[in-house]
Amino acid sequence: MSLTNKALFAIERNLNRELSLGEIAERCGVSRFHLAHAFGESTGLSVMEYVRGRRLTESAYALAGGAQDILGVALDGGYGSHEAFSRAFKAQFGKTPEEVRKAESVAGLTLVDPIRMVDRAPAPLKPPRFEEVGELRFVGLSERVAYGETETIPGQWQRFMSGPYSEIENKTEDIPVGINTDGDEGALHYVCAAQVSRFGAIPKSLVKLILAPATYAVFAHDAHITKLHQTYVTIWNDWFPASGKSPADAPSFERHNPTFDTRTGEGGVTIWIPLAA
């Protein structure tokens, strides 16, 4: 069973109990960081976004079915007050609990029904090589990217390469990299970046980023760039659990191969994921 499927099982079996990302990760035998990436890449949702959506969906069904005690429904959904529940419910569905109860219907609501166990064939994956790398410095354009919305990344690259990239001082490589950093709940921060030998003047709108020394598992992705997501899903859900290794709670990055063609998306990239000590 893949890591994401283990998490789905744990969530659905314990939906009426207090759940946190840390507790679900512990039940799955992995770190919070590992589970967040595996689940997000596989489903397009963060773990807790899914938990909230599932609980509020069950609440909506109960209200549409005639439940009279809204506070009781709120408590069953893990909320401590009518007010907190109503705010979350309205934010999720655009309607109040009272409106759904009065309508006796969930029609028009964007419900989060249980995700069936994710049934997929792993992407072809060559055994990685392992490299010890010292401290790395980058300057780049950072943007929030929600899980399931990675189609926005090519536009981010276009904005970076057509504008501030040329202004970055002390570049050590002609080929830029894409860095996946920790973000807020439900998303990551993706950085289109140039590696630099030292920091000079930082162009407006860009950020600087330092990656600590680490041992990296380096995976080759030779297929079209639009299939990169499938390789990540396989790495997080299948390779790590089977390898006995754990990812470090630190940014990973993608290096485009010298043969990569930005016009066609062909030519391949390598995925660099730091390993826990």
MISE-512366 format. One record per residue (C-alpha): residue number from 1; residue in three letters; x, z, y. Coordinates in steps of 0.2 Angstrom, whole numbers, plus 5000, padded with zeros to 4 digits. Example, Ala and Ser with C-alpha at 12.3 -4.5 7.8 and 13.67 -1.06 7.14 Angstrom:
! MISE-512366
 resi resn   px   pz   py
    1  Ala 5062 5039 4978
    2  Ser 5068 5036 4995
//
This chain:
! MISE-512366
 resi resn   px   pz   py
    1  Met 5000 5000 5000
    2  Ser 5007 4995 5017
    3  Leu 5010 5008 5030
    4  Thr 4996 5002 5041
    5  Asn 4984 5003 5026
    6  Lys 4990 5021 5023
    7  Ala 4986 5026 5041
    8  Leu 4969 5018 5040
    9  Phe 4965 5028 5024
   10  Ala 4970 5044 5032
   11  Ile 4960 5041 5048
   12  Glu 4944 5036 5039
   13  Arg 4945 5051 5027
   14  Asn 4948 5063 5042
   15  Leu 4938 5055 5056
   16  Asn 4928 5071 5059
   17  Arg 4943 5082 5060
   18  Glu 4956 5084 5074
   19  Leu 4969 5070 5073
   20  Ser 4984 5066 5082
   21  Leu 4997 5052 5081
   22  Gly 5010 5065 5075
   23  Glu 4998 5071 5061
   24  Ile 4993 5054 5055
   25  Ala 5012 5049 5055
   26  Glu 5016 5065 5045
   27  Arg 5002 5060 5032
   28  Cys 5011 5043 5030
   29  Gly 5028 5050 5029
   30  Val 5035 5042 5044
   31  Ser 5039 5045 5062
   32  Arg 5027 5043 5076
   33  Phe 5037 5029 5083
   34  His 5037 5020 5067
   35  Leu 5019 5021 5064
   36  Ala 5015 5016 5082
   37  His 5024 5000 5080
   38  Ala 5018 4996 5062
   39  Phe 5000 5000 5066
   40  Gly 5000 4991 5083
   41  Glu 5008 4975 5077
   42  Ser 4996 4974 5062
   43  Thr 4979 4978 5071
   44  Gly 4982 4975 5089
   45  Leu 4977 4993 5093
   46  Ser 4986 5009 5095
   47  Val 4983 5022 5082
   48  Met 4974 5034 5094
   49  Glu 4965 5019 5103
   50  Tyr 4957 5015 5085
   51  Val 4953 5034 5082
   52  Arg 4944 5035 5099
   53  Gly 4935 5019 5096
   54  Arg 4929 5024 5079
   55  Arg 4923 5041 5084
   56  Leu 4914 5034 5099
   57  Thr 4906 5020 5088
   58  Glu 4900 5033 5075
   59  Ser 4893 5043 5090
   60  Ala 4884 5027 5096
   61  Tyr 4876 5024 5079
   62  Ala 4870 5042 5079
   63  Leu 4862 5041 5096
   64  Ala 4854 5024 5093
   65  Gly 4847 5032 5077
   66  Gly 4838 5045 5087
   67  Ala 4850 5060 5088
   68  Gln 4842 5071 5101
   69  Asp 4857 5084 5104
   70  Ile 4870 5074 5114
   71  Leu 4881 5089 5115
   72  Gly 4881 5090 5096
   73  Val 4885 5072 5095
   74  Ala 4899 5075 5107
   75  Leu 4906 5090 5097
   76  Asp 4905 5080 5081
   77  Gly 4916 5066 5090
   78  Gly 4929 5078 5095
   79  Tyr 4924 5081 5113
   80  Gly 4923 5099 5120
   81  Ser 4909 5095 5133
   82  His 4895 5084 5137
   83  Glu 4904 5078 5153
   84  Ala 4920 5073 5144
   85  Phe 4910 5064 5130
   86  Ser 4900 5054 5143
   87  Arg 4915 5048 5153
   88  Ala 4924 5042 5137
   89  Phe 4908 5034 5130
   90  Lys 4904 5025 5147
   91  Ala 4922 5019 5148
   92  Gln 4922 5013 5130
   93  Phe 4905 5004 5130
   94  Gly 4899 5002 5148
   95  Lys 4883 5012 5145
   96  Thr 4880 5031 5145
   97  Pro 4875 5040 5129
   98  Glu 4857 5043 5137
   99  Glu 4855 5024 5139
  100  Val 4860 5020 5121
  101  Arg 4848 5034 5114
  102  Lys 4834 5027 5125
  103  Ala 4837 5009 5119
  104  Glu 4838 5015 5101
  105  Ser 4850 5001 5098
  106  Val 4869 4997 5099
  107  Ala 4866 4979 5104
  108  Gly 4878 4973 5117
  109  Leu 4891 4987 5113
  110  Thr 4909 4982 5109
  111  Leu 4909 4993 5093
  112  Val 4925 4998 5083
  113  Asp 4919 4997 5065
  114  Pro 4931 5002 5051
  115  Ile 4945 4990 5049
  116  Arg 4946 4984 5031
  117  Met 4962 4987 5023
  118  Val 4974 4974 5030
  119  Asp 4977 4961 5016
  120  Arg 4991 4950 5020
  121  Ala 5006 4942 5012
  122  Pro 5023 4948 5019
  123  Ala 5032 4935 5030
  124  Pro 5048 4928 5022
  125  Leu 5062 4940 5026
  126  Lys 5080 4938 5022
  127  Pro 5090 4954 5019
  128  Pro 5096 4961 5036
  129  Arg 5114 4963 5041
  130  Phe 5120 4980 5049
  131  Glu 5130 4981 5065
  132  Glu 5137 4996 5074
  133  Val 5135 4992 5093
  134  Gly 5141 5002 5108
  135  Glu 5132 5006 5124
  136  Leu 5123 4990 5131
  137  Arg 5117 4988 5149
  138  Phe 5103 4976 5154
  139  Val 5094 4971 5170
  140  Gly 5077 4963 5168
  141  Leu 5059 4961 5172
  142  Ser 5048 4974 5163
  143  Glu 5029 4972 5161
  144  Arg 5016 4982 5151
  145  Val 5010 4972 5136
  146  Ala 4995 4978 5126
  147  Tyr 4996 4977 5107
  148  Gly 4987 4961 5102
  149  Glu 4991 4953 5119
  150  Thr 5008 4946 5116
  151  Glu 5002 4929 5121
  152  Thr 5006 4935 5139
  153  Ile 5025 4936 5135
  154  Pro 5029 4917 5137
  155  Gly 5023 4918 5155
  156  Gln 5033 4933 5159
  157  Trp 5049 4924 5153
  158  Gln 5044 4909 5164
  159  Arg 5043 4921 5179
  160  Phe 5059 4929 5175
  161  Met 5070 4914 5171
  162  Ser 5063 4904 5186
  163  Gly 5066 4917 5199
  164  Pro 5076 4934 5198
  165  Tyr 5087 4929 5183
  166  Ser 5099 4919 5193
  167  Glu 5101 4933 5205
  168  Ile 5108 4946 5192
  169  Glu 5126 4950 5195
  170  Asn 5139 4953 5181
  171  Lys 5130 4944 5167
  172  Thr 5140 4944 5151
  173  Glu 5129 4932 5141
  174  Asp 5121 4916 5146
  175  Ile 5107 4919 5133
  176  Pro 5095 4933 5139
  177  Val 5086 4945 5127
  178  Gly 5069 4952 5125
  179  Ile 5068 4971 5124
  180  Asn 5054 4981 5117
  181  Thr 5054 4999 5125
  182  Asp 5042 5013 5123
  183  Gly 5026 5011 5134
  184  Asp 5011 5021 5137
  185  Glu 4998 5024 5124
  186  Gly 4991 5007 5118
  187  Ala 5005 4996 5124
  188  Leu 5023 4994 5125
  189  His 5034 4988 5139
  190  Tyr 5043 4972 5136
  191  Val 5058 4968 5146
  192  Cys 5065 4950 5149
  193  Ala 5083 4955 5152
  194  Ala 5101 4949 5155
  195  Gln 5115 4959 5147
  196  Val 5128 4964 5161
  197  Ser 5145 4972 5160
  198  Arg 5141 4984 5175
  199  Phe 5127 4986 5187
  200  Gly 5128 4978 5204
  201  Ala 5114 4976 5216
  202  Ile 5097 4975 5207
  203  Pro 5086 4962 5212
  204  Lys 5069 4968 5219
  205  Ser 5056 4969 5205
  206  Leu 5069 4971 5191
  207  Val 5074 4987 5182
  208  Lys 5090 4992 5174
  209  Leu 5091 4998 5156
  210  Ile 5105 5007 5146
  211  Leu 5104 5007 5127
  212  Ala 5114 5020 5118
  213  Pro 5127 5016 5104
  214  Ala 5118 5013 5088
  215  Thr 5118 5005 5071
  216  Tyr 5106 4991 5070
  217  Ala 5097 4982 5056
  218  Val 5098 4963 5062
  219  Phe 5084 4952 5055
  220  Ala 5084 4933 5056
  221  His 5068 4925 5061
  222  Asp 5070 4906 5058
  223  Ala 5052 4901 5060
  224  His 5043 4895 5076
  225  Ile 5043 4909 5090
  226  Thr 5024 4910 5088
  227  Lys 5027 4918 5071
  228  Leu 5038 4931 5077
  229  His 5024 4944 5077
  230  Gln 5022 4941 5058
  231  Thr 5040 4945 5055
  232  Tyr 5038 4961 5065
  233  Val 5023 4966 5055
  234  Thr 5033 4964 5038
  235  Ile 5048 4974 5045
  236  Trp 5038 4989 5051
  237  Asn 5026 4989 5036
  238  Asp 5036 4983 5021
  239  Trp 5054 4983 5024
  240  Phe 5057 5000 5032
  241  Pro 5046 5009 5019
  242  Ala 5055 5000 5004
  243  Ser 5072 5002 5011
  244  Gly 5073 5021 5012
  245  Lys 5079 5019 5030
  246  Ser 5070 5024 5046
  247  Pro 5070 5016 5063
  248  Ala 5077 5026 5078
  249  Asp 5065 5031 5092
  250  Ala 5074 5019 5104
  251  Pro 5072 5001 5110
  252  Ser 5074 4986 5099
  253  Phe 5078 4969 5106
  254  Glu 5077 4950 5102
  255  Arg 5092 4938 5104
  256  His 5088 4920 5105
  257  Asn 5100 4909 5095
  258  Pro 5111 4897 5104
  259  Thr 5100 4883 5095
  260  Phe 5084 4890 5103
  261  Asp 5074 4877 5112
  262  Thr 5063 4885 5126
  263  Arg 5053 4868 5127
  264  Thr 5048 4869 5108
  265  Gly 5050 4887 5103
  266  Glu 5061 4881 5088
  267  Gly 5079 4887 5085
  268  Gly 5076 4905 5079
  269  Val 5080 4922 5086
  270  Thr 5087 4938 5078
  271  Ile 5078 4955 5079
  272  Trp 5089 4970 5082
  273  Ile 5081 4987 5077
  274  Pro 5091 5003 5079
  275  Leu 5092 5015 5064
  276  Ala 5090 5033 5064
  277  Ala 5106 5043 5060
//
